Amino acid sequence: MSLIACAISLSFQIFYTAHLVKIEDWSALMDTTHATALATAVLLIVTIVLNVITLLMYRYKMAVNSNIKMNDIYQENH
């Protein structure tokens, strides 16, 4: 879900930049380009890091649950 939100945010930024080019507002482009690039990079990095953390937590939880189930099965048989 957060990847979709990130993609939508980046798309809107691209559309806005295209709009500024279309109306030939070069001063607005020059004023905002560096901040836009920085904000885009930060948004993308934070989104990737949060998704990796979520994936690792999910895998850990699944592994713990799997071990608990295996221990239950082992104890039932012995």
Phi and psi in radians as a Rosetta constraint file:
Dihedral C 1 N 2 CA 2 C 2 CIRCULARHARMONIC -1.212 0.35
Dihedral N 2 CA 2 C 2 N 3 CIRCULARHARMONIC -0.518 0.35
Dihedral C 2 N 3 CA 3 C 3 CIRCULARHARMONIC -1.152 0.35
Dihedral N 3 CA 3 C 3 N 4 CIRCULARHARMONIC -0.643 0.35
Dihedral C 3 N 4 CA 4 C 4 CIRCULARHARMONIC -1.156 0.35
Dihedral N 4 CA 4 C 4 N 5 CIRCULARHARMONIC -0.764 0.35
Dihedral C 4 N 5 CA 5 C 5 CIRCULARHARMONIC -1.090 0.35
Dihedral N 5 CA 5 C 5 N 6 CIRCULARHARMONIC -0.702 0.35
Dihedral C 5 N 6 CA 6 C 6 CIRCULARHARMONIC -1.113 0.35
Dihedral N 6 CA 6 C 6 N 7 CIRCULARHARMONIC -0.777 0.35
Dihedral C 6 N 7 CA 7 C 7 CIRCULARHARMONIC -1.092 0.35
Dihedral N 7 CA 7 C 7 N 8 CIRCULARHARMONIC -0.711 0.35
Dihedral C 7 N 8 CA 8 C 8 CIRCULARHARMONIC -1.127 0.35
Dihedral N 8 CA 8 C 8 N 9 CIRCULARHARMONIC -0.760 0.35
Dihedral C 8 N 9 CA 9 C 9 CIRCULARHARMONIC -1.065 0.35
Dihedral N 9 CA 9 C 9 N 10 CIRCULARHARMONIC -0.782 0.35
Dihedral C 9 N 10 CA 10 C 10 CIRCULARHARMONIC -1.165 0.35
Dihedral N 10 CA 10 C 10 N 11 CIRCULARHARMONIC -0.632 0.35
Dihedral C 10 N 11 CA 11 C 11 CIRCULARHARMONIC -1.116 0.35
Dihedral N 11 CA 11 C 11 N 12 CIRCULARHARMONIC -0.768 0.35
Dihedral C 11 N 12 CA 12 C 12 CIRCULARHARMONIC -1.079 0.35
Dihedral N 12 CA 12 C 12 N 13 CIRCULARHARMONIC -0.645 0.35
Dihedral C 12 N 13 CA 13 C 13 CIRCULARHARMONIC -1.153 0.35
Dihedral N 13 CA 13 C 13 N 14 CIRCULARHARMONIC -0.696 0.35
Dihedral C 13 N 14 CA 14 C 14 CIRCULARHARMONIC -1.135 0.35
Dihedral N 14 CA 14 C 14 N 15 CIRCULARHARMONIC -0.739 0.35
Dihedral C 14 N 15 CA 15 C 15 CIRCULARHARMONIC -1.090 0.35
Dihedral N 15 CA 15 C 15 N 16 CIRCULARHARMONIC -0.692 0.35
Dihedral C 15 N 16 CA 16 C 16 CIRCULARHARMONIC -1.143 0.35
Dihedral N 16 CA 16 C 16 N 17 CIRCULARHARMONIC -0.735 0.35
Dihedral C 16 N 17 CA 17 C 17 CIRCULARHARMONIC -1.105 0.35
Dihedral N 17 CA 17 C 17 N 18 CIRCULARHARMONIC -0.733 0.35
Dihedral C 17 N 18 CA 18 C 18 CIRCULARHARMONIC -1.074 0.35
Dihedral N 18 CA 18 C 18 N 19 CIRCULARHARMONIC -0.671 0.35
Dihedral C 18 N 19 CA 19 C 19 CIRCULARHARMONIC -1.094 0.35
Dihedral N 19 CA 19 C 19 N 20 CIRCULARHARMONIC -0.761 0.35
Dihedral C 19 N 20 CA 20 C 20 CIRCULARHARMONIC -1.118 0.35
Dihedral N 20 CA 20 C 20 N 21 CIRCULARHARMONIC -0.629 0.35
Dihedral C 20 N 21 CA 21 C 21 CIRCULARHARMONIC -1.177 0.35
Dihedral N 21 CA 21 C 21 N 22 CIRCULARHARMONIC -0.749 0.35
Dihedral C 21 N 22 CA 22 C 22 CIRCULARHARMONIC -1.063 0.35
Dihedral N 22 CA 22 C 22 N 23 CIRCULARHARMONIC -0.719 0.35
Dihedral C 22 N 23 CA 23 C 23 CIRCULARHARMONIC -1.537 0.35
Dihedral N 23 CA 23 C 23 N 24 CIRCULARHARMONIC 0.045 0.35
Dihedral C 23 N 24 CA 24 C 24 CIRCULARHARMONIC 1.015 0.35
Dihedral N 24 CA 24 C 24 N 25 CIRCULARHARMONIC 0.768 0.35
Dihedral C 24 N 25 CA 25 C 25 CIRCULARHARMONIC -1.625 0.35
Dihedral N 25 CA 25 C 25 N 26 CIRCULARHARMONIC 1.317 0.35
Dihedral C 25 N 26 CA 26 C 26 CIRCULARHARMONIC -1.170 0.35
Dihedral N 26 CA 26 C 26 N 27 CIRCULARHARMONIC -0.599 0.35
Dihedral C 26 N 27 CA 27 C 27 CIRCULARHARMONIC -1.154 0.35
Dihedral N 27 CA 27 C 27 N 28 CIRCULARHARMONIC -0.660 0.35
Dihedral C 27 N 28 CA 28 C 28 CIRCULARHARMONIC -1.141 0.35
Dihedral N 28 CA 28 C 28 N 29 CIRCULARHARMONIC -0.695 0.35
Dihedral C 28 N 29 CA 29 C 29 CIRCULARHARMONIC -1.112 0.35
Dihedral N 29 CA 29 C 29 N 30 CIRCULARHARMONIC -0.770 0.35
Dihedral C 29 N 30 CA 30 C 30 CIRCULARHARMONIC -1.158 0.35
Dihedral N 30 CA 30 C 30 N 31 CIRCULARHARMONIC -0.588 0.35
Dihedral C 30 N 31 CA 31 C 31 CIRCULARHARMONIC -1.286 0.35
Dihedral N 31 CA 31 C 31 N 32 CIRCULARHARMONIC -0.559 0.35
Dihedral C 31 N 32 CA 32 C 32 CIRCULARHARMONIC -1.868 0.35
Dihedral N 32 CA 32 C 32 N 33 CIRCULARHARMONIC -0.164 0.35
Dihedral C 32 N 33 CA 33 C 33 CIRCULARHARMONIC -1.061 0.35
Dihedral N 33 CA 33 C 33 N 34 CIRCULARHARMONIC -0.835 0.35
Dihedral C 33 N 34 CA 34 C 34 CIRCULARHARMONIC -1.172 0.35
Dihedral N 34 CA 34 C 34 N 35 CIRCULARHARMONIC -0.750 0.35
Dihedral C 34 N 35 CA 35 C 35 CIRCULARHARMONIC -1.147 0.35
Dihedral N 35 CA 35 C 35 N 36 CIRCULARHARMONIC -0.675 0.35
Dihedral C 35 N 36 CA 36 C 36 CIRCULARHARMONIC -1.113 0.35
Dihedral N 36 CA 36 C 36 N 37 CIRCULARHARMONIC -0.778 0.35
Dihedral C 36 N 37 CA 37 C 37 CIRCULARHARMONIC -1.088 0.35
Dihedral N 37 CA 37 C 37 N 38 CIRCULARHARMONIC -0.745 0.35
Dihedral C 37 N 38 CA 38 C 38 CIRCULARHARMONIC -1.133 0.35
Dihedral N 38 CA 38 C 38 N 39 CIRCULARHARMONIC -0.817 0.35
Dihedral C 38 N 39 CA 39 C 39 CIRCULARHARMONIC -1.098 0.35
Dihedral N 39 CA 39 C 39 N 40 CIRCULARHARMONIC -0.673 0.35
Dihedral C 39 N 40 CA 40 C 40 CIRCULARHARMONIC -1.106 0.35
Dihedral N 40 CA 40 C 40 N 41 CIRCULARHARMONIC -0.790 0.35
Dihedral C 40 N 41 CA 41 C 41 CIRCULARHARMONIC -1.102 0.35
Dihedral N 41 CA 41 C 41 N 42 CIRCULARHARMONIC -0.776 0.35
Dihedral C 41 N 42 CA 42 C 42 CIRCULARHARMONIC -1.105 0.35
Dihedral N 42 CA 42 C 42 N 43 CIRCULARHARMONIC -0.796 0.35
Dihedral C 42 N 43 CA 43 C 43 CIRCULARHARMONIC -1.028 0.35
Dihedral N 43 CA 43 C 43 N 44 CIRCULARHARMONIC -0.797 0.35
Dihedral C 43 N 44 CA 44 C 44 CIRCULARHARMONIC -1.157 0.35
Dihedral N 44 CA 44 C 44 N 45 CIRCULARHARMONIC -0.768 0.35
Dihedral C 44 N 45 CA 45 C 45 CIRCULARHARMONIC -1.124 0.35
Dihedral N 45 CA 45 C 45 N 46 CIRCULARHARMONIC -0.800 0.35
Dihedral C 45 N 46 CA 46 C 46 CIRCULARHARMONIC -1.090 0.35
Dihedral N 46 CA 46 C 46 N 47 CIRCULARHARMONIC -0.733 0.35
Dihedral C 46 N 47 CA 47 C 47 CIRCULARHARMONIC -1.090 0.35
Dihedral N 47 CA 47 C 47 N 48 CIRCULARHARMONIC -0.779 0.35
Dihedral C 47 N 48 CA 48 C 48 CIRCULARHARMONIC -1.116 0.35
Dihedral N 48 CA 48 C 48 N 49 CIRCULARHARMONIC -0.792 0.35
Dihedral C 48 N 49 CA 49 C 49 CIRCULARHARMONIC -1.083 0.35
Dihedral N 49 CA 49 C 49 N 50 CIRCULARHARMONIC -0.791 0.35
Dihedral C 49 N 50 CA 50 C 50 CIRCULARHARMONIC -1.106 0.35
Dihedral N 50 CA 50 C 50 N 51 CIRCULARHARMONIC -0.672 0.35
Dihedral C 50 N 51 CA 51 C 51 CIRCULARHARMONIC -1.221 0.35
Dihedral N 51 CA 51 C 51 N 52 CIRCULARHARMONIC -0.631 0.35
Dihedral C 51 N 52 CA 52 C 52 CIRCULARHARMONIC -1.148 0.35
Dihedral N 52 CA 52 C 52 N 53 CIRCULARHARMONIC -0.756 0.35
Dihedral C 52 N 53 CA 53 C 53 CIRCULARHARMONIC -1.056 0.35
Dihedral N 53 CA 53 C 53 N 54 CIRCULARHARMONIC -0.778 0.35
Dihedral C 53 N 54 CA 54 C 54 CIRCULARHARMONIC -1.076 0.35
Dihedral N 54 CA 54 C 54 N 55 CIRCULARHARMONIC -0.749 0.35
Dihedral C 54 N 55 CA 55 C 55 CIRCULARHARMONIC -1.105 0.35
Dihedral N 55 CA 55 C 55 N 56 CIRCULARHARMONIC -0.760 0.35
Dihedral C 55 N 56 CA 56 C 56 CIRCULARHARMONIC -1.132 0.35
Dihedral N 56 CA 56 C 56 N 57 CIRCULARHARMONIC -0.719 0.35
Dihedral C 56 N 57 CA 57 C 57 CIRCULARHARMONIC -1.127 0.35
Dihedral N 57 CA 57 C 57 N 58 CIRCULARHARMONIC -0.700 0.35
Dihedral C 57 N 58 CA 58 C 58 CIRCULARHARMONIC -1.117 0.35
Dihedral N 58 CA 58 C 58 N 59 CIRCULARHARMONIC -0.790 0.35
Dihedral C 58 N 59 CA 59 C 59 CIRCULARHARMONIC -1.122 0.35
Dihedral N 59 CA 59 C 59 N 60 CIRCULARHARMONIC -0.691 0.35
Dihedral C 59 N 60 CA 60 C 60 CIRCULARHARMONIC -1.108 0.35
Dihedral N 60 CA 60 C 60 N 61 CIRCULARHARMONIC -0.781 0.35
Dihedral C 60 N 61 CA 61 C 61 CIRCULARHARMONIC -1.094 0.35
Dihedral N 61 CA 61 C 61 N 62 CIRCULARHARMONIC -0.731 0.35
Dihedral C 61 N 62 CA 62 C 62 CIRCULARHARMONIC -1.138 0.35
Dihedral N 62 CA 62 C 62 N 63 CIRCULARHARMONIC -0.680 0.35
Dihedral C 62 N 63 CA 63 C 63 CIRCULARHARMONIC -1.162 0.35
Dihedral N 63 CA 63 C 63 N 64 CIRCULARHARMONIC -0.733 0.35
Dihedral C 63 N 64 CA 64 C 64 CIRCULARHARMONIC -1.113 0.35
Dihedral N 64 CA 64 C 64 N 65 CIRCULARHARMONIC -0.794 0.35
Dihedral C 64 N 65 CA 65 C 65 CIRCULARHARMONIC -1.094 0.35
Dihedral N 65 CA 65 C 65 N 66 CIRCULARHARMONIC -0.672 0.35
Dihedral C 65 N 66 CA 66 C 66 CIRCULARHARMONIC -1.137 0.35
Dihedral N 66 CA 66 C 66 N 67 CIRCULARHARMONIC -0.724 0.35
Dihedral C 66 N 67 CA 67 C 67 CIRCULARHARMONIC -1.147 0.35
Dihedral N 67 CA 67 C 67 N 68 CIRCULARHARMONIC -0.671 0.35
Dihedral C 67 N 68 CA 68 C 68 CIRCULARHARMONIC -1.113 0.35
Dihedral N 68 CA 68 C 68 N 69 CIRCULARHARMONIC -0.770 0.35
Dihedral C 68 N 69 CA 69 C 69 CIRCULARHARMONIC -1.121 0.35
Dihedral N 69 CA 69 C 69 N 70 CIRCULARHARMONIC -0.718 0.35
Dihedral C 69 N 70 CA 70 C 70 CIRCULARHARMONIC -1.126 0.35
Dihedral N 70 CA 70 C 70 N 71 CIRCULARHARMONIC -0.679 0.35
Dihedral C 70 N 71 CA 71 C 71 CIRCULARHARMONIC -1.135 0.35
Dihedral N 71 CA 71 C 71 N 72 CIRCULARHARMONIC -0.697 0.35
Dihedral C 71 N 72 CA 72 C 72 CIRCULARHARMONIC -1.087 0.35
Dihedral N 72 CA 72 C 72 N 73 CIRCULARHARMONIC -0.764 0.35
Dihedral C 72 N 73 CA 73 C 73 CIRCULARHARMONIC -1.131 0.35
Dihedral N 73 CA 73 C 73 N 74 CIRCULARHARMONIC -0.742 0.35
Dihedral C 73 N 74 CA 74 C 74 CIRCULARHARMONIC -1.093 0.35
Dihedral N 74 CA 74 C 74 N 75 CIRCULARHARMONIC -0.764 0.35
Dihedral C 74 N 75 CA 75 C 75 CIRCULARHARMONIC -1.184 0.35
Dihedral N 75 CA 75 C 75 N 76 CIRCULARHARMONIC -0.564 0.35
Dihedral C 75 N 76 CA 76 C 76 CIRCULARHARMONIC -1.177 0.35
Dihedral N 76 CA 76 C 76 N 77 CIRCULARHARMONIC -0.578 0.35
Dihedral C 76 N 77 CA 77 C 77 CIRCULARHARMONIC -1.481 0.35
Dihedral N 77 CA 77 C 77 N 78 CIRCULARHARMONIC -0.240 0.35
